[in-house]
Amino acid sequence: MEDCIFCRICGKEVPTDVVYEDEHIFCFHDVSPQAPVHVLVIPKKHIVSLDDVLPEDQAVLGHLLGKIGALAKELGLENGYRLVSNCGEDAMQSVRHLHFHLLGKRKLAWPPG
């Protein structure tokens, strides 16, 4: 989707600090970090939110979730981390491309909002 900032980032049209990339997912540091480590993990396929996941997307999302532990380890999140996906306006989803926030390296409060 040409007007999606995350699609443009995946397409290397917008520079970013890449953490990990393969044929299905793209991971990069958030430009407005909410924790010392704040990485966005996204599928390269444009999916608006979890509400829009199709049966054929399950393998990609399984792959994405399966990489989280390895990414957390590589980022030094040995004391734990939080994985968040905002879905829709009330949840403050600011970019309409499915993404997960991987947050860590500080004590995270609960409830979050």
Backbone as JSON Lines, residues from 0, in Angstrom:
{"i":0,"aa":"M","n":[0.85,-1.18,0.0],"ca":[0.0,0.0,0.0],"c":[0.9,1.24,0.0]}
{"i":1,"aa":"E","n":[0.83,2.02,-1.04],"ca":[1.79,3.1,-1.25],"c":[1.73,4.24,-0.24]}
{"i":2,"aa":"D","n":[0.59,4.48,0.41],"ca":[0.49,5.58,1.36],"c":[0.77,5.13,2.8]}
{"i":3,"aa":"C","n":[1.14,3.88,3.01],"ca":[1.42,3.34,4.34],"c":[2.9,3.55,4.68]}
{"i":4,"aa":"I","n":[3.18,4.25,5.77],"ca":[4.56,4.52,6.15],"c":[5.33,3.23,6.43]}
{"i":5,"aa":"F","n":[4.68,2.23,7.03],"ca":[5.38,0.98,7.31],"c":[5.68,0.2,6.03]}
{"i":6,"aa":"C","n":[4.79,0.24,5.06],"ca":[5.08,-0.39,3.76],"c":[6.25,0.32,3.09]}
{"i":7,"aa":"R","n":[6.3,1.64,3.22],"ca":[7.4,2.41,2.64],"c":[8.71,2.11,3.35]}
{"i":8,"aa":"I","n":[8.66,1.89,4.67],"ca":[9.86,1.52,5.42],"c":[10.34,0.15,4.97]}
{"i":9,"aa":"C","n":[9.43,-0.82,4.86],"ca":[9.79,-2.17,4.38],"c":[10.39,-2.12,2.98]}
{"i":10,"aa":"G","n":[9.88,-1.21,2.16],"ca":[10.37,-1.06,0.79],"c":[11.63,-0.24,0.68]}
{"i":11,"aa":"K","n":[12.19,0.15,1.83],"ca":[13.45,0.92,1.9],"c":[13.32,2.31,1.27]}
{"i":12,"aa":"E","n":[12.08,2.82,1.19],"ca":[11.86,4.18,0.7],"c":[12.08,5.2,1.81]}
{"i":13,"aa":"V","n":[11.95,4.75,3.06],"ca":[12.13,5.61,4.22],"c":[13.23,4.97,5.08]}
{"i":14,"aa":"P","n":[14.28,5.71,5.39],"ca":[15.36,5.12,6.18],"c":[14.91,4.83,7.62]}
{"i":15,"aa":"T","n":[15.46,3.77,8.17],"ca":[15.16,3.39,9.54],"c":[16.32,2.58,10.1]}
{"i":16,"aa":"D","n":[16.31,2.39,11.4],"ca":[17.33,1.61,12.08],"c":[16.85,0.17,12.17]}
{"i":17,"aa":"V","n":[17.24,-0.65,11.2],"ca":[16.77,-2.03,11.08],"c":[17.4,-2.91,12.16]}
{"i":18,"aa":"V","n":[16.56,-3.73,12.8],"ca":[17.01,-4.7,13.79],"c":[17.09,-6.09,13.18]}
{"i":19,"aa":"Y","n":[16.09,-6.43,12.36],"ca":[16.03,-7.75,11.74],"c":[15.11,-7.66,10.53]}
{"i":20,"aa":"E","n":[15.44,-8.46,9.53],"ca":[14.58,-8.54,8.34],"c":[14.75,-9.91,7.7]}
{"i":21,"aa":"D","n":[13.64,-10.46,7.25],"ca":[13.68,-11.64,6.4],"c":[12.59,-11.48,5.35]}
{"i":22,"aa":"E","n":[12.26,-12.52,4.63],"ca":[11.3,-12.37,3.53],"c":[9.88,-12.05,4.0]}
{"i":23,"aa":"H","n":[9.56,-12.31,5.28],"ca":[8.2,-12.12,5.76],"c":[8.01,-10.99,6.77]}
{"i":24,"aa":"I","n":[9.06,-10.67,7.53],"ca":[8.9,-9.67,8.6],"c":[10.02,-8.63,8.55]}
{"i":25,"aa":"F","n":[9.73,-7.51,9.19],"ca":[10.67,-6.39,9.24],"c":[10.62,-5.84,10.66]}
{"i":26,"aa":"C","n":[11.78,-5.63,11.27],"ca":[11.85,-5.15,12.65],"c":[12.79,-3.94,12.7]}
{"i":27,"aa":"F","n":[12.33,-2.9,13.37],"ca":[13.12,-1.67,13.42],"c":[12.84,-0.9,14.7]}
{"i":28,"aa":"H","n":[13.78,-0.04,15.07],"ca":[13.63,0.77,16.28],"c":[12.55,1.83,16.07]}
{"i":29,"aa":"D","n":[11.7,2.01,17.08],"ca":[10.66,3.02,17.04],"c":[11.3,4.4,17.1]}
{"i":30,"aa":"V","n":[10.79,5.35,16.32],"ca":[11.34,6.71,16.3],"c":[10.96,7.51,17.55]}
{"i":31,"aa":"S","n":[9.94,7.05,18.28],"ca":[9.53,7.69,19.53],"c":[9.49,6.63,20.64]}
{"i":32,"aa":"P","n":[10.65,6.16,21.07],"ca":[10.68,5.04,22.01],"c":[10.01,5.34,23.35]}
{"i":33,"aa":"Q","n":[9.28,4.36,23.85],"ca":[8.6,4.46,25.13],"c":[9.32,3.65,26.2]}
{"i":34,"aa":"A","n":[10.45,3.06,25.85],"ca":[11.29,2.3,26.76],"c":[12.7,2.32,26.18]}
{"i":35,"aa":"P","n":[13.72,1.99,26.98],"ca":[15.08,1.97,26.44],"c":[15.22,1.08,25.2]}
{"i":36,"aa":"V","n":[14.48,-0.02,25.18],"ca":[14.39,-0.83,23.96],"c":[12.94,-0.77,23.5]}
{"i":37,"aa":"H","n":[12.72,-0.3,22.29],"ca":[11.38,-0.21,21.71],"c":[11.51,-0.49,20.21]}
{"i":38,"aa":"V","n":[11.21,-1.72,19.86],"ca":[11.34,-2.19,18.49],"c":[9.95,-2.49,17.94]}
{"i":39,"aa":"L","n":[9.7,-2.12,16.71],"ca":[8.46,-2.46,16.02],"c":[8.71,-3.69,15.16]}
{"i":40,"aa":"V","n":[7.82,-4.65,15.28],"ca":[7.91,-5.9,14.53],"c":[6.67,-5.97,13.65]}
{"i":41,"aa":"I","n":[6.86,-6.03,12.33],"ca":[5.73,-5.96,11.41],"c":[5.83,-7.04,10.34]}
{"i":42,"aa":"P","n":[4.68,-7.5,9.86],"ca":[4.71,-8.34,8.66],"c":[4.95,-7.44,7.45]}
{"i":43,"aa":"K","n":[5.67,-7.94,6.47],"ca":[5.88,-7.14,5.26],"c":[4.58,-7.0,4.47]}
{"i":44,"aa":"K","n":[3.73,-8.01,4.55],"ca":[2.43,-7.91,3.89],"c":[1.6,-6.86,4.62]}
{"i":45,"aa":"H","n":[0.94,-6.01,3.88],"ca":[0.09,-5.0,4.49],"c":[-1.19,-5.65,5.03]}
{"i":46,"aa":"I","n":[-1.28,-5.67,6.35],"ca":[-2.48,-6.12,7.07],"c":[-2.82,-4.97,8.0]}
{"i":47,"aa":"V","n":[-4.03,-4.49,7.99],"ca":[-4.38,-3.29,8.76],"c":[-4.24,-3.51,10.26]}
{"i":48,"aa":"S","n":[-4.84,-4.58,10.78],"ca":[-4.79,-4.86,12.22],"c":[-5.09,-6.33,12.45]}
{"i":49,"aa":"L","n":[-5.09,-6.75,13.68],"ca":[-5.44,-8.13,13.99],"c":[-6.85,-8.47,13.53]}
{"i":50,"aa":"D","n":[-7.71,-7.48,13.44],"ca":[-9.07,-7.71,12.94],"c":[-9.11,-8.1,11.47]}
{"i":51,"aa":"D","n":[-8.02,-7.87,10.77],"ca":[-7.99,-8.1,9.33],"c":[-7.14,-9.29,8.91]}
{"i":52,"aa":"V","n":[-6.71,-10.09,9.87],"ca":[-5.91,-11.27,9.58],"c":[-6.77,-12.31,8.87]}
{"i":53,"aa":"L","n":[-6.28,-12.81,7.76],"ca":[-6.96,-13.84,6.98],"c":[-6.32,-15.21,7.27]}
{"i":54,"aa":"P","n":[-7.03,-16.28,6.98],"ca":[-6.45,-17.61,7.21],"c":[-5.07,-17.77,6.55]}
{"i":55,"aa":"E","n":[-4.89,-17.2,5.37],"ca":[-3.6,-17.34,4.69],"c":[-2.47,-16.53,5.35]}
{"i":56,"aa":"D","n":[-2.81,-15.66,6.3],"ca":[-1.81,-14.86,7.02],"c":[-1.26,-15.58,8.25]}
{"i":57,"aa":"Q","n":[-1.88,-16.67,8.64],"ca":[-1.51,-17.33,9.9],"c":[-0.07,-17.81,9.92]}
{"i":58,"aa":"A","n":[0.44,-18.32,8.82],"ca":[1.83,-18.79,8.79],"c":[2.81,-17.64,9.0]}
{"i":59,"aa":"V","n":[2.56,-16.5,8.37],"ca":[3.43,-15.34,8.53],"c":[3.38,-14.83,9.97]}
{"i":60,"aa":"L","n":[2.19,-14.77,10.55],"ca":[2.09,-14.29,11.92],"c":[2.69,-15.29,12.91]}
{"i":61,"aa":"G","n":[2.56,-16.57,12.62],"ca":[3.23,-17.57,13.45],"c":[4.74,-17.41,13.39]}
{"i":62,"aa":"H","n":[5.25,-17.16,12.21],"ca":[6.69,-16.92,12.02],"c":[7.11,-15.67,12.8]}
{"i":63,"aa":"L","n":[6.32,-14.59,12.68],"ca":[6.62,-13.34,13.37],"c":[6.68,-13.57,14.88]}
{"i":64,"aa":"L","n":[5.66,-14.21,15.43],"ca":[5.63,-14.45,16.88],"c":[6.74,-15.39,17.31]}
{"i":65,"aa":"G","n":[7.09,-16.32,16.45],"ca":[8.18,-17.24,16.76],"c":[9.54,-16.57,16.83]}
{"i":66,"aa":"K","n":[9.71,-15.43,16.18],"ca":[10.98,-14.69,16.19],"c":[11.12,-13.78,17.41]}
{"i":67,"aa":"I","n":[10.04,-13.51,18.12],"ca":[10.07,-12.54,19.22],"c":[11.08,-12.95,20.29]}
{"i":68,"aa":"G","n":[11.07,-14.2,20.72],"ca":[12.0,-14.64,21.76],"c":[13.45,-14.44,21.37]}
{"i":69,"aa":"A","n":[13.79,-14.8,20.14],"ca":[15.17,-14.63,19.66],"c":[15.54,-13.15,19.59]}
{"i":70,"aa":"L","n":[14.6,-12.32,19.12],"ca":[14.86,-10.88,19.06],"c":[15.08,-10.31,20.46]}
{"i":71,"aa":"A","n":[14.23,-10.72,21.4],"ca":[14.35,-10.24,22.77],"c":[15.72,-10.62,23.35]}
{"i":72,"aa":"K","n":[16.15,-11.82,23.08],"ca":[17.45,-12.27,23.57],"c":[18.57,-11.44,22.95]}
{"i":73,"aa":"E","n":[18.5,-11.23,21.63],"ca":[19.52,-10.42,20.94],"c":[19.55,-8.99,21.44]}
{"i":74,"aa":"L","n":[18.41,-8.47,21.87],"ca":[18.32,-7.09,22.36],"c":[18.64,-6.98,23.85]}
{"i":75,"aa":"G","n":[18.97,-8.09,24.48],"ca":[19.36,-8.07,25.89],"c":[18.21,-7.93,26.87]}
{"i":76,"aa":"L","n":[17.05,-8.44,26.49],"ca":[15.87,-8.3,27.35],"c":[15.72,-9.52,28.27]}
{"i":77,"aa":"E","n":[16.81,-9.87,28.95],"ca":[16.83,-11.07,29.78],"c":[15.92,-10.99,31.01]}
{"i":78,"aa":"N","n":[15.56,-9.8,31.44],"ca":[14.68,-9.65,32.61],"c":[13.21,-9.55,32.23]}
{"i":79,"aa":"G","n":[12.9,-9.69,30.96],"ca":[11.52,-9.64,30.51],"c":[11.26,-8.52,29.52]}
{"i":80,"aa":"Y","n":[10.1,-8.59,28.92],"ca":[9.7,-7.6,27.92],"c":[8.19,-7.62,27.79]}
{"i":81,"aa":"R","n":[7.67,-6.63,27.11],"ca":[6.24,-6.55,26.82],"c":[6.08,-6.51,25.3]}
{"i":82,"aa":"L","n":[5.07,-7.23,24.82],"ca":[4.72,-7.23,23.4],"c":[3.3,-6.7,23.31]}
{"i":83,"aa":"V","n":[3.09,-5.62,22.55],"ca":[1.8,-4.93,22.47],"c":[1.41,-4.75,21.01]}
{"i":84,"aa":"S","n":[0.14,-4.99,20.72],"ca":[-0.4,-4.65,19.41],"c":[-1.69,-3.88,19.63]}
{"i":85,"aa":"N","n":[-1.69,-2.62,19.25],"ca":[-2.9,-1.8,19.36],"c":[-3.78,-2.08,18.16]}
{"i":86,"aa":"C","n":[-5.07,-2.19,18.41],"ca":[-6.0,-2.56,17.35],"c":[-7.17,-1.58,17.34]}
{"i":87,"aa":"G","n":[-7.14,-0.67,16.38],"ca":[-8.24,0.28,16.21],"c":[-8.04,1.6,16.93]}
{"i":88,"aa":"E","n":[-8.98,2.49,16.69],"ca":[-8.92,3.87,17.17],"c":[-8.89,3.97,18.7]}
{"i":89,"aa":"D","n":[-9.76,3.25,19.39],"ca":[-9.8,3.34,20.85],"c":[-8.52,2.83,21.5]}
{"i":90,"aa":"A","n":[-7.82,1.95,20.84],"ca":[-6.55,1.43,21.36],"c":[-5.36,2.3,20.94]}
{"i":91,"aa":"M","n":[-5.64,3.38,20.21],"ca":[-4.61,4.31,19.76],"c":[-3.67,3.72,18.71]}
{"i":92,"aa":"Q","n":[-4.23,2.89,17.82],"ca":[-3.43,2.39,16.71],"c":[-3.14,3.56,15.78]}
{"i":93,"aa":"S","n":[-1.9,4.0,15.76],"ca":[-1.55,5.22,15.01],"c":[-1.19,4.95,13.55]}
{"i":94,"aa":"V","n":[-0.72,3.75,13.25],"ca":[-0.41,3.37,11.87],"c":[-1.27,2.17,11.52]}
{"i":95,"aa":"R","n":[-1.99,2.28,10.44],"ca":[-2.92,1.22,10.04],"c":[-2.2,0.13,9.23]}
{"i":96,"aa":"H","n":[-1.23,-0.45,9.88],"ca":[-0.48,-1.61,9.39],"c":[-0.16,-2.4,10.65]}
{"i":97,"aa":"L","n":[-0.57,-3.65,10.68],"ca":[-0.36,-4.48,11.85],"c":[1.09,-4.39,12.32]}
{"i":98,"aa":"H","n":[1.25,-4.09,13.6],"ca":[2.59,-4.03,14.16],"c":[2.55,-4.37,15.65]}
{"i":99,"aa":"F","n":[3.67,-4.86,16.12],"ca":[3.84,-5.22,17.52],"c":[4.97,-4.38,18.09]}
{"i":100,"aa":"H","n":[4.73,-3.83,19.26],"ca":[5.75,-3.07,19.98],"c":[6.45,-4.04,20.93]}
{"i":101,"aa":"L","n":[7.75,-4.19,20.78],"ca":[8.56,-4.99,21.69],"c":[9.29,-4.01,22.6]}
{"i":102,"aa":"L","n":[8.9,-4.0,23.87],"ca":[9.39,-3.01,24.83],"c":[10.15,-3.68,25.96]}
{"i":103,"aa":"G","n":[11.25,-3.07,26.4],"ca":[11.99,-3.63,27.52],"c":[13.11,-2.74,27.99]}
{"i":104,"aa":"K","n":[13.89,-3.31,28.93],"ca":[15.03,-2.65,29.57],"c":[14.6,-1.61,30.59]}
{"i":105,"aa":"R","n":[13.36,-1.71,31.08],"ca":[12.92,-0.93,32.23],"c":[11.73,-1.65,32.83]}
{"i":106,"aa":"K","n":[11.4,-1.33,34.07],"ca":[10.23,-1.89,34.73],"c":[9.0,-1.27,34.08]}
{"i":107,"aa":"L","n":[8.1,-2.12,33.57],"ca":[6.91,-1.66,32.87],"c":[5.71,-1.74,33.82]}
{"i":108,"aa":"A","n":[4.98,-0.65,33.96],"ca":[3.85,-0.59,34.89],"c":[2.64,-1.34,34.34]}
{"i":109,"aa":"W","n":[1.73,-1.7,35.25],"ca":[0.47,-2.31,34.88],"c":[-0.62,-1.76,35.76]}
{"i":110,"aa":"P","n":[-1.77,-1.35,35.28],"ca":[-2.15,-1.44,33.87],"c":[-1.45,-0.37,33.04]}
{"i":111,"aa":"P","n":[-1.28,-0.63,31.74],"ca":[-0.52,0.27,30.9],"c":[-1.22,1.58,30.55]}
{"i":112,"aa":"G","n":[-2.54,1.63,30.56],"ca":[-3.17,2.87,30.12],"c":[-4.43,3.08,30.8]}
